[in-house]
Each structure stands twice: as structure tokens, then as C-alpha cells.
């Protein structure tokens, strides 16, 4: 049994129901966060909540100041049995009285928080394969909205090809992965695309950049042409549930030596140390 939160109630996930007139269901008019909890302790919860509140403000949702989302997330973690969890938070604009593109005034947001087991251990990976596809998503990818049909198509394409991820490009430059941010190493320098409307400000991306600075590696945030990306010594993708994953094959082309590179191993080790410093993982 999994316990979730839906509109002021904690209940069995199988009992949770929303109205078919909920705007998240009808229009994808909703935002979300995915947060990991290890040993029942959420990682970077403050950063996730800051991003969520920024998106709430951008979309002008009317979330009550009285509602304590942090407390709700912690309670969902507590009520579920798994030590290591993936917490999903979704907030839609709310349920309207009729289907209309223009929402009624003063809707009460639908708030949903659920949990399932986290099975990733974040240990160094032996490497994964990826494909490249053109980025045709909407131009507000920095907002973590639930309008994810394009991402579903990209993830399905990766599955059909038997690879781990689809990496996207637009106008000749790398943007991000279908469900990840992207890093590469060229001439001994780590590079990631700068944040823009095409790129989600990933929490794990933020943590990895902090780690890179902590261990004094050279890096920059700059546009990455496809040509130089294909010739990179290393490529990694990052997200909350997988951590940092090296890509050793892109569109059937070997990346670097075809094995996880030295920079990846350094950063991965430091990332694990950061988790240890926060007492999130017991050895």
C-alpha cells in the first residue's frame, strides 16, 4: 500500500481520484517536482520548493499561504514504508465548472503528493547509450509543467532504439535530454548549456555544478554545437532519480574511449560524498 496526499487528505493511492474537469487533466495546466528521499530524508528539498514556488508565481496559481507543502511532503515520506523514495508533487490550477481554455477566477489548486520506492543506488555507472533528436518542445521548458507529450515521444524513441536517453538539439546546438540535463567534456573542460527557456533548471544539474567547483575542475556554461558534442571526450546526463550517468555511445558512435571517463569518475565520487556529508546514505 502507498499513501498519498490529495487535497487536504492522506489516503491510499488506489483511492485517490480527481474530477475530469481538473485543468491538469484537461489541458496539462499543472506543474510538478520529483524529489528523492534516501533513508527518509529528502535531498535538496529547499531547492525543489524554490523552483516550484517560482513556477506557481509564473503561472499565477492561487495557492494559499496557509498551506505548508514542505510539511505535507515530509508527512507523505513518513507514512510510506520505503527507506528510499521518489516523491512526486503535482499542483494543477484546479477544477473548473466547464471546459474552457480561459480558467475561472479564484480556482483552488489541486495538490497531489505521492511516493514510490527509489531503486537507484547512485553508484558509478558502466555507461549507457543515447540517441540525438531535434527538440520540438514548447518554448517554456524552464517551467516544469506536466505538458510532457513531447518528452513521452522522446523517451519512447529511446526505448524503441534500446538506449537509455534521447538527447535533444535545436538550431545546431544541444539543449537537454528528454528527462535530464546534459554535460560534456572537451579539451579537459566540463561544459553544460546555459539556462534558458529551452532548458529546465535541474536540481541535480545545480548540485553537480557545485560539486565541480568544490573539487576545482574547470567548467563553463556555454552553448554546445552538435559537431563538438559528437567529438566530446565524455558526455553525462543528470536528473534527480538517476544522479549522474555517463553516455558512452551516441547514435551508434563511441564517445571517448567507450568507457566512463576520468572526469565522470571524479564528479560521481564527489557527488556521492556530498550525499554522505548530508547523512543521506549509510555505508
DOGUSE-773190 format. One line per field, with one value per atom (N, C-alpha, C, O): residue number from 1; atom name; x, y, z. Coordinates in steps of 0.05 Angstrom, whole numbers. Last residue first. Example, Ala and Ser with C-alpha at 12.3 -4.5 7.8 and 13.67 -1.06 7.14 Angstrom:
! DOGUSE-773190
seq: (2,2,2,2,1,1,1,1) .
atom: (N,CA,C,O,N,CA,C,O) .
X: (257,273,258,268,264,246,264,285) .
Y: (-45,-21,1,23,-114,-90,-66,-66) .
Z: (142,143,157,161,156,156,156,169) .
! end
This chain:
! DOGUSE-773190
seq: (283,283,283,283,282,282,282,282,281,281,281,281,280,280,280,280,279,279,279,279,278,278,278,278,277,277,277,277,276,276,276,276,275,275,275,275,274,274,274,274,273,273,273,273,272,272,272,272,271,271,271,271,270,270,270,270,269,269,269,269,268,268,268,268,267,267,267,267,266,266,266,266,265,265,265,265,264,264,264,264,263,263,263,263,262,262,262,262,261,261,261,261,260,260,260,260,259,259,259,259,258,258,258,258,257,257,257,257,256,256,256,256,255,255,255,255,254,254,254,254,253,253,253,253,252,252,252,252,251,251,251,251,250,250,250,250,249,249,249,249,248,248,248,248,247,247,247,247,246,246,246,246,245,245,245,245,244,244,244,244,243,243,243,243,242,242,242,242,241,241,241,241,240,240,240,240,239,239,239,239,238,238,238,238,237,237,237,237,236,236,236,236,235,235,235,235,234,234,234,234,233,233,233,233,232,232,232,232,231,231,231,231,230,230,230,230,229,229,229,229,228,228,228,228,227,227,227,227,226,226,226,226,225,225,225,225,224,224,224,224,223,223,223,223,222,222,222,222,221,221,221,221,220,220,220,220,219,219,219,219,218,218,218,218,217,217,217,217,216,216,216,216,215,215,215,215,214,214,214,214,213,213,213,213,212,212,212,212,211,211,211,211,210,210,210,210,209,209,209,209,208,208,208,208,207,207,207,207,206,206,206,206,205,205,205,205,204,204,204,204,203,203,203,203,202,202,202,202,201,201,201,201,200,200,200,200,199,199,199,199,198,198,198,198,197,197,197,197,196,196,196,196,195,195,195,195,194,194,194,194,193,193,193,193,192,192,192,192,191,191,191,191,190,190,190,190,189,189,189,189,188,188,188,188,187,187,187,187,186,186,186,186,185,185,185,185,184,184,184,184,183,183,183,183,182,182,182,182,181,181,181,181,180,180,180,180,179,179,179,179,178,178,178,178,177,177,177,177,176,176,176,176,175,175,175,175,174,174,174,174,173,173,173,173,172,172,172,172,171,171,171,171,170,170,170,170,169,169,169,169,168,168,168,168,167,167,167,167,166,166,166,166,165,165,165,165,164,164,164,164,163,163,163,163,162,162,162,162,161,161,161,161,160,160,160,160,159,159,159,159,158,158,158,158,157,157,157,157,156,156,156,156,155,155,155,155,154,154,154,154,153,153,153,153,152,152,152,152,151,151,151,151,150,150,150,150,149,149,149,149,148,148,148,148,147,147,147,147,146,146,146,146,145,145,145,145,144,144,144,144,143,143,143,143,142,142,142,142,141,141,141,141,140,140,140,140,139,139,139,139,138,138,138,138,137,137,137,137,136,136,136,136,135,135,135,135,134,134,134,134,133,133,133,133,132,132,132,132,131,131,131,131,130,130,130,130,129,129,129,129,128,128,128,128,127,127,127,127,126,126,126,126,125,125,125,125,124,124,124,124,123,123,123,123,122,122,122,122,121,121,121,121,120,120,120,120,119,119,119,119,118,118,118,118,117,117,117,117,116,116,116,116,115,115,115,115,114,114,114,114,113,113,113,113,112,112,112,112,111,111,111,111,110,110,110,110,109,109,109,109,108,108,108,108,107,107,107,107,106,106,106,106,105,105,105,105,104,104,104,104,103,103,103,103,102,102,102,102,101,101,101,101,100,100,100,100,99,99,99,99,98,98,98,98,97,97,97,97,96,96,96,96,95,95,95,95,94,94,94,94,93,93,93,93,92,92,92,92,91,91,91,91,90,90,90,90,89,89,89,89,88,88,88,88,87,87,87,87,86,86,86,86,85,85,85,85,84,84,84,84,83,83,83,83,82,82,82,82,81,81,81,81,80,80,80,80,79,79,79,79,78,78,78,78,77,77,77,77,76,76,76,76,75,75,75,75,74,74,74,74,73,73,73,73,72,72,72,72,71,71,71,71,70,70,70,70,69,69,69,69,68,68,68,68,67,67,67,67,66,66,66,66,65,65,65,65,64,64,64,64,63,63,63,63,62,62,62,62,61,61,61,61,60,60,60,60,59,59,59,59,58,58,58,58,57,57,57,57,56,56,56,56,55,55,55,55,54,54,54,54,53,53,53,53,52,52,52,52,51,51,51,51,50,50,50,50,49,49,49,49,48,48,48,48,47,47,47,47,46,46,46,46,45,45,45,45,44,44,44,44,43,43,43,43,42,42,42,42,41,41,41,41,40,40,40,40,39,39,39,39,38,38,38,38,37,37,37,37,36,36,36,36,35,35,35,35,34,34,34,34,33,33,33,33,32,32,32,32,31,31,31,31,30,30,30,30,29,29,29,29,28,28,28,28,27,27,27,27,26,26,26,26,25,25,25,25,24,24,24,24,23,23,23,23,22,22,22,22,21,21,21,21,20,20,20,20,19,19,19,19,18,18,18,18,17,17,17,17,16,16,16,16,15,15,15,15,14,14,14,14,13,13,13,13,12,12,12,12,11,11,11,11,10,10,10,10,9,9,9,9,8,8,8,8,7,7,7,7,6,6,6,6,5,5,5,5,4,4,4,4,3,3,3,3,2,2,2,2,1,1,1,1) .
atom: (N,CA,C,O,N,CA,C,O,N,CA,C,O,N,CA,C,O,N,CA,C,O,N,CA,C,O,N,CA,C,O,N,CA,C,O,N,CA,C,O,N,CA,C,O,N,CA,C,O,N,CA,C,O,N,CA,C,O,N,CA,C,O,N,CA,C,O,N,CA,C,O,N,CA,C,O,N,CA,C,O,N,CA,C,O,N,CA,C,O,N,CA,C,O,N,CA,C,O,N,CA,C,O,N,CA,C,O,N,CA,C,O,N,CA,C,O,N,CA,C,O,N,CA,C,O,N,CA,C,O,N,CA,C,O,N,CA,C,O,N,CA,C,O,N,CA,C,O,N,CA,C,O,N,CA,C,O,N,CA,C,O,N,CA,C,O,N,CA,C,O,N,CA,C,O,N,CA,C,O,N,CA,C,O,N,CA,C,O,N,CA,C,O,N,CA,C,O,N,CA,C,O,N,CA,C,O,N,CA,C,O,N,CA,C,O,N,CA,C,O,N,CA,C,O,N,CA,C,O,N,CA,C,O,N,CA,C,O,N,CA,C,O,N,CA,C,O,N,CA,C,O,N,CA,C,O,N,CA,C,O,N,CA,C,O,N,CA,C,O,N,CA,C,O,N,CA,C,O,N,CA,C,O,N,CA,C,O,N,CA,C,O,N,CA,C,O,N,CA,C,O,N,CA,C,O,N,CA,C,O,N,CA,C,O,N,CA,C,O,N,CA,C,O,N,CA,C,O,N,CA,C,O,N,CA,C,O,N,CA,C,O,N,CA,C,O,N,CA,C,O,N,CA,C,O,N,CA,C,O,N,CA,C,O,N,CA,C,O,N,CA,C,O,N,CA,C,O,N,CA,C,O,N,CA,C,O,N,CA,C,O,N,CA,C,O,N,CA,C,O,N,CA,C,O,N,CA,C,O,N,CA,C,O,N,CA,C,O,N,CA,C,O,N,CA,C,O,N,CA,C,O,N,CA,C,O,N,CA,C,O,N,CA,C,O,N,CA,C,O,N,CA,C,O,N,CA,C,O,N,CA,C,O,N,CA,C,O,N,CA,C,O,N,CA,C,O,N,CA,C,O,N,CA,C,O,N,CA,C,O,N,CA,C,O,N,CA,C,O,N,CA,C,O,N,CA,C,O,N,CA,C,O,N,CA,C,O,N,CA,C,O,N,CA,C,O,N,CA,C,O,N,CA,C,O,N,CA,C,O,N,CA,C,O,N,CA,C,O,N,CA,C,O,N,CA,C,O,N,CA,C,O,N,CA,C,O,N,CA,C,O,N,CA,C,O,N,CA,C,O,N,CA,C,O,N,CA,C,O,N,CA,C,O,N,CA,C,O,N,CA,C,O,N,CA,C,O,N,CA,C,O,N,CA,C,O,N,CA,C,O,N,CA,C,O,N,CA,C,O,N,CA,C,O,N,CA,C,O,N,CA,C,O,N,CA,C,O,N,CA,C,O,N,CA,C,O,N,CA,C,O,N,CA,C,O,N,CA,C,O,N,CA,C,O,N,CA,C,O,N,CA,C,O,N,CA,C,O,N,CA,C,O,N,CA,C,O,N,CA,C,O,N,CA,C,O,N,CA,C,O,N,CA,C,O,N,CA,C,O,N,CA,C,O,N,CA,C,O,N,CA,C,O,N,CA,C,O,N,CA,C,O,N,CA,C,O,N,CA,C,O,N,CA,C,O,N,CA,C,O,N,CA,C,O,N,CA,C,O,N,CA,C,O,N,CA,C,O,N,CA,C,O,N,CA,C,O,N,CA,C,O,N,CA,C,O,N,CA,C,O,N,CA,C,O,N,CA,C,O,N,CA,C,O,N,CA,C,O,N,CA,C,O,N,CA,C,O,N,CA,C,O,N,CA,C,O,N,CA,C,O,N,CA,C,O,N,CA,C,O,N,CA,C,O,N,CA,C,O,N,CA,C,O,N,CA,C,O,N,CA,C,O,N,CA,C,O,N,CA,C,O,N,CA,C,O,N,CA,C,O,N,CA,C,O,N,CA,C,O,N,CA,C,O,N,CA,C,O,N,CA,C,O,N,CA,C,O,N,CA,C,O,N,CA,C,O,N,CA,C,O,N,CA,C,O,N,CA,C,O,N,CA,C,O,N,CA,C,O,N,CA,C,O,N,CA,C,O,N,CA,C,O,N,CA,C,O,N,CA,C,O,N,CA,C,O,N,CA,C,O,N,CA,C,O,N,CA,C,O,N,CA,C,O,N,CA,C,O,N,CA,C,O,N,CA,C,O,N,CA,C,O,N,CA,C,O,N,CA,C,O,N,CA,C,O,N,CA,C,O,N,CA,C,O,N,CA,C,O,N,CA,C,O,N,CA,C,O,N,CA,C,O,N,CA,C,O,N,CA,C,O,N,CA,C,O,N,CA,C,O,N,CA,C,O,N,CA,C,O,N,CA,C,O,N,CA,C,O,N,CA,C,O,N,CA,C,O,N,CA,C,O,N,CA,C,O,N,CA,C,O,N,CA,C,O,N,CA,C,O,N,CA,C,O,N,CA,C,O,N,CA,C,O,N,CA,C,O,N,CA,C,O,N,CA,C,O,N,CA,C,O,N,CA,C,O,N,CA,C,O,N,CA,C,O,N,CA,C,O,N,CA,C,O,N,CA,C,O,N,CA,C,O,N,CA,C,O,N,CA,C,O,N,CA,C,O,N,CA,C,O,N,CA,C,O,N,CA,C,O,N,CA,C,O,N,CA,C,O,N,CA,C,O,N,CA,C,O,N,CA,C,O,N,CA,C,O,N,CA,C,O,N,CA,C,O,N,CA,C,O,N,CA,C,O,N,CA,C,O,N,CA,C,O,N,CA,C,O,N,CA,C,O) .
X: (534,551,551,565,476,492,508,498,461,466,483,503,455,432,436,416,489,479,455,437,513,486,473,450,558,561,534,533,536,546,549,542,526,504,512,497,579,560,535,525,599,609,590,587,573,566,576,562,600,571,562,546,651,646,616,608,643,654,647,639,628,610,618,601,674,650,630,617,711,717,691,687,685,691,697,689,682,658,663,648,737,722,695,688,749,762,746,743,691,716,725,711,666,664,691,711,685,681,677,684,698,676,672,657,734,745,723,729,689,715,726,728,635,643,669,670,619,632,640,651,556,584,595,583,502,519,549,565,483,475,494,500,533,512,507,525,559,552,529,508,564,589,584,603,546,537,563,580,540,557,544,534,498,501,518,512,480,496,503,514,415,440,455,445,365,388,415,435,328,325,349,352,344,341,341,353,396,369,366,384,442,436,406,393,491,465,458,468,554,538,510,506,609,582,568,570,677,658,631,630,701,715,696,699,662,669,684,679,644,672,681,705,592,597,627,633,599,587,594,600,617,636,626,641,569,594,614,627,530,528,554,562,555,548,547,563,532,549,539,518,538,525,544,568,560,560,547,543,589,562,562,562,649,635,607,601,704,678,669,679,755,749,722,717,750,752,743,726,748,766,771,793,712,736,754,773,672,684,710,729,656,671,685,708,629,652,669,693,589,609,634,656,558,570,593,614,542,559,572,595,510,535,553,577,469,486,512,534,445,456,476,497,429,448,461,486,391,416,437,461,353,365,391,411,352,351,365,386,319,340,340,329,309,300,323,344,314,328,317,314,295,295,305,306,302,274,273,252,363,347,319,312,428,399,385,395,478,468,438,424,501,487,477,468,566,537,523,532,630,612,584,578,695,668,649,652,756,738,710,701,791,795,777,781,769,795,798,807,706,721,746,745,651,679,694,695,583,603,631,633,516,543,561,555,446,469,495,495,387,406,431,436,330,355,368,361,292,286,312,315,313,284,276,255,368,357,326,315,380,380,370,365,409,393,394,408,461,449,433,441,449,461,446,422,423,451,464,488,370,387,416,433,373,357,375,394,370,385,365,344,372,358,376,395,378,390,380,380,346,346,357,346,373,363,363,378,387,380,365,346,360,381,369,345,328,342,364,385,296,323,340,363,250,249,277,281,269,262,262,272,275,298,293,310,222,242,267,278,200,192,211,217,224,230,223,237,199,228,237,254,145,153,183,192,148,139,148,157,162,181,174,192,114,139,160,174,79,75,101,109,76,100,98,113,56,51,75,91,68,60,53,45,126,98,92,110,170,167,138,125,198,176,170,167,235,245,223,229,209,218,230,233,177,179,188,177,166,189,190,203,153,145,167,186,198,181,172,183,232,208,188,164,297,280,256,259,318,313,292,273,359,336,331,340,406,402,377,373,411,407,402,396,455,435,432,449,477,475,453,434,520,495,497,515,563,558,533,525,571,590,585,599,566,554,576,596,575,585,574,572,512,540,549,532,459,477,507,524,419,438,459,476,349,376,394,386,299,316,344,361,250,273,292,301,180,207,228,225,137,143,172,188,86,112,114,94,54,54,83,102,10,37,36,20,-27,-24,5,23,-76,-49,-47,-63,-108,-108,-80,-62,-124,-107,-112,-118,-185,-168,-151,-161,-194,-196,-177,-156,-201,-200,-205,-219,-238,-222,-223,-243,-231,-247,-228,-206,-186,-195,-213,-210,-196,-192,-203,-226,-212,-184,-178,-156,-259,-254,-224,-212,-307,-281,-279,-295,-334,-337,-309,-291,-314,-342,-349,-367,-249,-267,-295,-299,-200,-223,-242,-251,-130,-154,-176,-172,-79,-93,-119,-129,-42,-56,-70,-73,17,-3,-15,-2,50,37,16,0,106,89,77,91,133,122,102,83,190,166,158,174,218,215,188,167,257,232,236,254,280,288,264,253,249,270,278,282,179,205,225,218,129,147,176,195,99,105,129,147,96,74,79,64,140,138,118,122,128,152,149,154,83,80,104,100,108,88,84,81,140,153,133,141,99,118,132,134,75,60,78,73,116,105,90,92,119,142,133,141,69,76,99,100,23,51,59,55,-23,-16,14,30,-30,-33,-25,-21,-28,-5,-6,15,-56,-60,-33,-18,-46,-40,-41,-27,-66,-75,-71,-91,-18,-36,-42,-26,13,-7,-28,-52,57,31,8,-15,98,98,71,62,85,83,81,66,97,70,65,44,151,133,104,88,170,175,156,145,156,143,147,129,191,162,147,129,241,234,204,192,236,241,233,220,230,208,211,192,281,257,234,219,313,317,292,283,295,293,295,279,310,282,278,259,358,354,325,315,327,351,345,328,294,293,318,330,301,310,310,324,294,271,278,264,338,335,314,317,326,342,343,349,283,287,303,294,278,286,289,296,226,245,253,235,198,206,229,250,143,170,174,155,100,107,136,152,39,68,75,57,-14,-3,27,39,-50,-47,-38,-53,-64,-36,-29,-6,-118,-100,-71,-54,-146,-156,-135,-134,-115,-124,-132,-125,-109,-85,-92,-76,-161,-147,-120,-110,-214,-189,-172,-169,-257,-255,-231,-228,-256,-248,-247,-237,-228,-250,-240,-217,-190,-194,-218,-226,-175,-190,-192,-194,-146,-144,-158,-153,-143,-169,-169,-189,-92,-113,-140,-158,-64,-61,-84,-93,-98,-86,-86,-106,-88,-104,-88,-67,-97,-78,-94,-112,-124,-128,-105,-93,-119,-124,-128,-134,-111,-130,-138,-161,-78,-94,-115,-133,-22,-38,-53,-41,-15,-11,-26,-42,15,-1,6,29,10,24,5,-17,17,0,18,38) .
Y: (75,55,30,10,112,97,76,62,176,148,135,147,226,214,185,171,261,238,225,215,298,305,282,284,271,294,302,313,235,225,248,244,270,256,246,248,284,305,292,303,235,247,268,272,231,212,222,219,273,274,255,263,253,277,280,290,210,205,228,224,239,219,213,211,268,282,263,271,226,246,259,261,200,185,204,199,242,230,216,219,248,270,259,267,198,206,228,228,164,179,187,184,100,124,138,125,83,76,102,123,100,80,70,51,139,112,91,67,182,180,152,141,146,171,167,150,114,112,140,156,118,127,126,136,107,85,93,76,154,147,126,127,147,166,161,165,118,113,131,131,131,121,115,108,175,165,157,173,168,173,160,138,201,177,183,202,221,228,202,183,209,222,231,246,189,173,185,171,225,197,179,157,277,271,241,233,274,281,270,257,281,282,287,302,253,264,263,244,265,255,267,288,249,260,248,224,262,250,264,288,284,263,247,223,300,303,279,257,300,294,297,296,314,287,280,256,367,348,319,302,392,388,368,355,388,377,372,351,415,386,374,353,464,456,425,411,487,465,458,447,548,532,511,515,543,555,537,513,546,543,558,583,509,533,526,504,488,484,511,532,451,473,468,445,432,425,449,465,435,452,442,444,411,395,409,397,450,440,426,428,454,476,467,475,405,411,434,433,412,392,398,396,452,457,438,446,422,446,454,463,384,375,399,397,416,403,394,397,433,453,440,451,383,399,420,423,370,355,369,368,409,410,394,403,443,419,421,434,485,489,465,467,463,462,467,456,502,484,486,508,541,514,493,469,589,579,551,538,572,588,578,560,561,560,580,602,535,555,553,545,467,490,509,501,453,447,471,494,424,444,435,411,417,408,431,454,407,426,414,403,378,377,397,402,383,396,399,420,372,377,392,412,338,346,348,329,356,342,352,373,346,356,342,319,359,347,362,386,337,357,344,320,297,301,327,337,273,275,281,272,284,282,285,297,331,305,306,325,394,377,350,345,421,434,417,424,434,416,432,453,466,466,446,443,470,462,460,455,483,502,496,514,439,459,478,489,372,395,413,405,322,340,363,371,253,280,298,290,201,218,245,259,144,171,182,173,88,99,126,130,45,62,75,74,18,3,18,7,44,40,24,17,48,33,27,6,82,54,37,15,129,117,87,70,138,134,121,103,146,123,117,93,195,172,146,126,227,223,199,184,222,214,209,189,246,218,207,184,297,281,252,235,312,311,294,278,311,292,290,268,340,325,306,286,384,381,366,379,397,369,364,341,439,434,405,390,472,443,436,429,519,514,484,471,516,521,519,516,510,485,490,471,540,547,523,516,527,545,554,574,456,484,501,490,414,420,450,466,394,407,414,418,381,390,405,427,323,352,359,344,274,281,311,324,222,251,255,242,171,180,210,222,131,152,157,149,83,93,114,114,85,80,91,106,60,75,66,43,39,29,43,39,86,70,61,75,88,94,75,51,90,81,86,88,102,124,116,133,66,69,90,96,67,75,77,88,59,35,42,24,84,92,68,58,71,63,73,71,129,101,96,114,176,164,136,121,240,211,201,217,293,285,254,244,345,316,310,320,394,387,357,346,438,410,403,406,506,486,458,454,537,525,504,485,596,567,558,570,652,642,612,603,651,665,650,636,599,616,629,620,599,589,609,633,589,610,601,595,542,548,570,570,502,527,533,529,460,460,486,491,484,475,475,488,492,483,474,458,466,486,475,451,452,441,463,478,475,468,457,454,479,504,499,516,428,439,464,471,401,422,432,443,345,358,378,371,309,331,343,352,248,263,284,277,220,236,252,267,160,181,195,182,135,140,161,177,89,106,110,90,62,80,99,123,53,51,71,94,63,45,45,38,128,106,89,100,169,149,126,106,201,187,165,144,223,206,189,165,253,231,212,187,290,271,248,225,318,303,282,260,342,323,306,282,375,353,333,309,411,393,369,347,437,422,402,379,461,440,423,399,487,481,456,434,539,511,507,521,592,575,547,532,616,619,601,596,578,591,593,573,591,572,587,608,604,616,596,587,614,596,609,624,640,655,636,641,621,613,625,620,643,648,642,657,621,650,657,674,568,576,605,613,573,564,571,579,587,605,598,616,542,568,588,604,505,501,527,534,525,523,521,534,519,545,546,564,464,481,509,522,447,438,457,464,470,479,471,486,443,472,482,499,390,397,427,436,360,387,395,407,300,313,339,339,278,289,304,318,217,245,257,247,163,180,209,224,143,139,158,168,192,169,167,186,217,216,190,168,262,236,239,260,290,294,266,249,325,298,300,311,368,364,335,321,406,383,385,400,438,437,414,405,445,437,437,435,436,462,455,459,398,397,423,431,401,419,415,428,362,371,385,381,353,330,340,327,404,389,365,358,420,432,418,419,374,386,396,381,348,377,390,415,299,301,330,335,303,308,308,317,248,276,279,259,203,209,239,254,150,178,183,168,98,111,140,154,82,70,83,79,107,117,107,121,120,100,111,121,188,164,145,152,250,228,203,196,311,284,266,267,360,360,333,331,340,360,357,351,283,295,314,305,243,266,277,281,171,196,218,213,109,131,157,164,45,70,93,94,-24,0,25,26) .
Z: (97,85,101,95,86,105,91,74,62,55,77,85,83,69,62,58,108,123,110,123,78,88,103,111,63,81,93,116,26,52,73,96,-16,-3,25,44,-27,-18,-5,15,-44,-19,-8,16,-92,-71,-44,-24,-118,-114,-92,-75,-119,-103,-98,-77,-155,-128,-109,-87,-200,-188,-160,-142,-211,-204,-190,-171,-224,-203,-193,-169,-266,-241,-218,-195,-304,-293,-267,-247,-314,-302,-290,-268,-338,-313,-299,-274,-367,-367,-339,-320,-383,-367,-363,-358,-451,-423,-407,-417,-500,-499,-471,-467,-501,-501,-502,-505,-533,-520,-523,-545,-554,-541,-526,-508,-614,-588,-579,-594,-644,-645,-617,-598,-640,-650,-652,-660,-618,-645,-657,-681,-572,-582,-611,-628,-516,-544,-551,-538,-464,-477,-507,-521,-415,-441,-457,-462,-344,-368,-393,-392,-299,-315,-340,-355,-235,-258,-273,-261,-214,-207,-232,-248,-222,-232,-224,-227,-202,-195,-204,-194,-220,-192,-185,-165,-271,-261,-233,-222,-325,-297,-292,-307,-369,-365,-335,-321,-402,-380,-381,-394,-443,-442,-417,-412,-462,-444,-447,-454,-506,-493,-474,-470,-565,-537,-526,-535,-616,-613,-584,-578,-611,-622,-619,-618,-595,-577,-585,-569,-641,-619,-598,-585,-671,-681,-659,-658,-642,-645,-653,-643,-596,-623,-625,-612,-537,-547,-575,-578,-499,-520,-531,-533,-430,-457,-477,-472,-372,-382,-409,-410,-355,-364,-373,-381,-314,-327,-338,-331,-281,-299,-313,-323,-213,-241,-258,-250,-155,-171,-200,-210,-124,-130,-150,-161,-122,-97,-102,-86,-175,-163,-138,-133,-180,-198,-186,-188,-142,-137,-154,-145,-167,-141,-135,-125,-212,-215,-189,-189,-185,-200,-205,-202,-166,-147,-161,-149,-215,-196,-177,-172,-235,-250,-232,-232,-196,-197,-214,-207,-211,-184,-183,-171,-274,-259,-232,-229,-305,-285,-265,-243,-372,-344,-325,-328,-429,-411,-383,-372,-462,-473,-453,-459,-437,-439,-450,-448,-401,-420,-420,-404,-376,-372,-391,-395,-421,-401,-399,-418,-425,-437,-416,-394,-398,-398,-410,-406,-397,-408,-405,-409,-372,-370,-379,-370,-406,-393,-394,-414,-437,-408,-393,-369,-488,-482,-452,-442,-462,-486,-478,-464,-436,-431,-457,-473,-422,-437,-429,-416,-396,-393,-413,-421,-391,-406,-399,-397,-354,-364,-375,-369,-373,-360,-370,-391,-406,-377,-361,-339,-456,-453,-424,-417,-445,-451,-447,-437,-480,-456,-464,-488,-527,-506,-480,-462,-574,-554,-534,-525,-637,-610,-592,-594,-685,-686,-659,-657,-672,-688,-686,-686,-619,-633,-647,-634,-592,-603,-617,-626,-539,-558,-568,-554,-528,-523,-546,-569,-497,-521,-514,-496,-463,-463,-492,-509,-468,-442,-444,-429,-520,-508,-483,-478,-557,-537,-524,-516,-591,-600,-580,-586,-560,-585,-596,-609,-519,-513,-539,-539,-549,-536,-530,-535,-562,-584,-572,-585,-512,-527,-550,-556,-500,-484,-498,-496,-540,-539,-523,-531,-525,-551,-552,-563,-474,-476,-503,-505,-489,-473,-474,-475,-514,-530,-515,-528,-470,-492,-509,-517,-422,-428,-452,-453,-384,-413,-426,-439,-333,-338,-367,-374,-325,-329,-336,-345,-303,-300,-301,-281,-345,-327,-327,-347,-385,-358,-337,-313,-432,-419,-391,-376,-467,-439,-423,-402,-520,-514,-485,-480,-530,-528,-516,-504,-570,-548,-547,-562,-608,-618,-595,-600,-621,-599,-611,-622,-657,-656,-635,-631,-624,-639,-636,-617,-612,-616,-633,-653,-561,-589,-589,-568,-519,-524,-554,-570,-470,-497,-499,-483,-411,-425,-454,-460,-359,-383,-397,-395,-310,-331,-357,-377,-256,-278,-297,-300,-185,-212,-233,-229,-148,-152,-180,-198,-140,-148,-148,-149,-134,-111,-116,-99,-148,-156,-132,-111,-129,-131,-141,-141,-88,-104,-105,-84,-88,-80,-99,-123,-87,-93,-87,-82,-69,-64,-76,-75,-80,-78,-75,-77,-76,-69,-66,-50,-104,-103,-97,-110,-106,-96,-91,-76,-146,-138,-130,-147,-126,-139,-128,-104,-136,-115,-128,-139,-175,-172,-150,-145,-186,-159,-156,-138,-248,-228,-201,-195,-297,-280,-259,-254,-354,-328,-313,-317,-420,-401,-374,-372,-445,-444,-424,-412,-410,-425,-423,-401,-387,-401,-417,-435,-324,-352,-365,-355,-274,-276,-304,-308,-256,-265,-268,-263,-208,-223,-230,-212,-216,-202,-220,-244,-234,-228,-213,-198,-198,-221,-214,-190,-176,-170,-195,-213,-153,-175,-165,-147,-135,-126,-152,-170,-116,-138,-128,-113,-90,-83,-108,-119,-82,-102,-96,-97,-27,-41,-63,-62,19,-4,-22,-31,56,66,44,49,51,38,51,56,74,87,76,90,87,69,79,92,123,122,104,105,113,138,137,149,63,66,91,91,78,58,61,60,112,123,104,113,76,98,110,118,46,33,55,51,85,71,59,61,97,118,106,115,47,58,79,79,43,25,35,33,79,83,67,75,67,62,64,51,73,97,93,112,25,42,67,79,-28,-2,13,14,-95,-73,-47,-44,-151,-126,-102,-91,-203,-188,-161,-150,-242,-227,-214,-215,-267,-278,-263,-270,-235,-264,-276,-294,-184,-189,-219,-227,-194,-185,-190,-200,-206,-227,-219,-237,-155,-178,-200,-213,-126,-119,-142,-148,-150,-151,-146,-161,-135,-163,-167,-184,-79,-91,-120,-129,-74,-66,-78,-85,-91,-105,-99,-117,-52,-80,-96,-113,-5,-7,-36,-44,-16,-15,-18,-32,-25,-38,-38,-58,-8,-18,-33,-51,51,24,17,33,83,84,56,39,84,91,95,108,60,89,100,123,13,20,50,64,-34,-5,0,-7,-90,-78,-48,-37,-126,-104,-94,-89,-177,-170,-150,-157,-188,-179,-173,-165,-233,-216,-208,-219,-255,-252,-233,-218,-304,-278,-278,-300,-349,-335,-306,-287,-385,-375,-361,-359,-395,-410,-404,-416,-364,-390,-407,-431,-317,-334,-362,-382,-298,-303,-322,-339,-290,-312,-318,-341,-278,-268,-292,-311,-296,-304,-291,-293,-274,-303,-313,-335,-208,-226,-255,-260,-180,-187,-206,-218,-126,-151,-155,-136,-90,-98,-125,-144,-77,-72,-81,-80,-86,-103,-99,-115,-45,-73,-91,-108,14,-3,-32,-41,40,33,17,6,69,65,61,77,44,56,50,28,18,47,59,83,-38,-29,0,6,-26,-46,-33,-20,-14,-5,-29,-50,-5,-19,-5,14,9,19,4,1,-16,-18,-9,-18,0,0,0,14) .
! end
